[in-house]
Amino acid sequence: MFSTSTYIQRRRELAAKVGSGIVLLLGNDESPMNYADNAYHFRQDSTFLYYFGIDFPGLAALINIDSGQEILFGDDYTIDDIVWMGPQPTMVERASEAGISKVLPSAALSGLLTQAMQRSVPIHFLPPYRPEHLLKLQALLRLHTDTILPKVSVELIRAVVSQREIKSGEELAEIDRAVDLTVDMHVAAMRMARPGMTEAQVAARVYEIARAANSEVSFPIIATINGQTLHNHYHGNVLKSGDLFLLDAGAELPSRYAGDLSSTFPVDPVFTPQQKLIYEMSLEAHQAAIDALAPGVAFREVHLAACRSITDNMKSLGMLKGVTEEIIAAGAHALFLPCGTGHMMGLDVHDMENLGEVWVGYDGAPKSTQFGLKSLRFAKSLRPGHVFTIEPGIYFIPELIDKWRAEKQHQEFINWDEVNKFRAFGGIRNEEDYCMTAEGPRRLGTKVKPKTVAEIESEKNLNMEC
Ligand code: GLY
């Protein structure tokens, strides 16, 4: 937790931004795997953490903006709970660390909300993303589940996004630490991967490094020789000579701040000439995106800079043809980059995605519906304090190639015979984490992940010597 005053100040700002009514924030509950006492590892709701800092299940809070009263709802452990799980701070102690003086049992929440509704006081709540919250909101607010989403508070979403999107110095220090731990995870994978191992062995080592630092992973580890699948969580393959390995993994510190990096490296000590060619093209796109970063520049332009680089390079290989801007406007380049160049990061690896991409990444403006561009999660103008990933990739997805070819999509721009020569190539992604400052972009973390061909080959060969 940060200092008590941090949470008091955040809630004060939230109340001022929302203006009036009652803010209802739900913490997360335990989530059973197969019976109640056998739960997945607990993950607190990030907005609840941001305003209260309490990483404990079963809580809720009300902020009455008009009266200034703040109440934390939750139940102390019974002696049975303590026998099973050990002693815990009391609710009053937890509330006091968050700067809250009034605590009530969970059962009191419903009555207070009913009184407020009888007085027609607006109740602001966020979109639920867990089914138990949908059920709780249904019961607390006497709403049918179908009517809950239309009634979420846009004022509250906008207020939360406006605060959480600008990271403070103490948050940036945590994110730097998360990125450093993430670099350790990637370097270990780069060093160990070799023919005969399994993807699962590499993934296990990556997870071990996070756990040994009393941390978690910020999302399920992607450790694969099939990097053309964007979010491949299968770890059952054996690594073979000639394979490229894609690792996309991040640490989540005890404070819950995330890191998120991707690396692509050969299973062998060196890249093949074809791997080196495409890898260096992916790095050029990565650098084009970084070169476009500046305060006030829309992240959409950063994405388009990466698209231009990939398009020009695919033209140089004869896979695309025509005028670069026309290819991009039509979306034909998305055959190789069917996703966005980055997303915000913070307490969530895709920060605040549960609040809605249109509010988080677009300030309420509509998103594109075009294949490729529709997957850009973050498009708005960069401001000091924004934290985001840079992760353009080059992917050869046989199923997409075959579908577009059969449908004659973008055939004026695509040379299918040349594309087909690379259909078994796989996929490449490099990812780094940045924050924007008033002076320009800063790469997050103090450790540097090997990125160039020479750096990666040297890291792998270092290991072979020991
Ligand atoms: N790096 C994982 C993700 O962005 O989903």
Residues whose N, C-alpha, C, O or C-beta is under 5 A from the ligand:
A	BS01	LIG	D248 D260
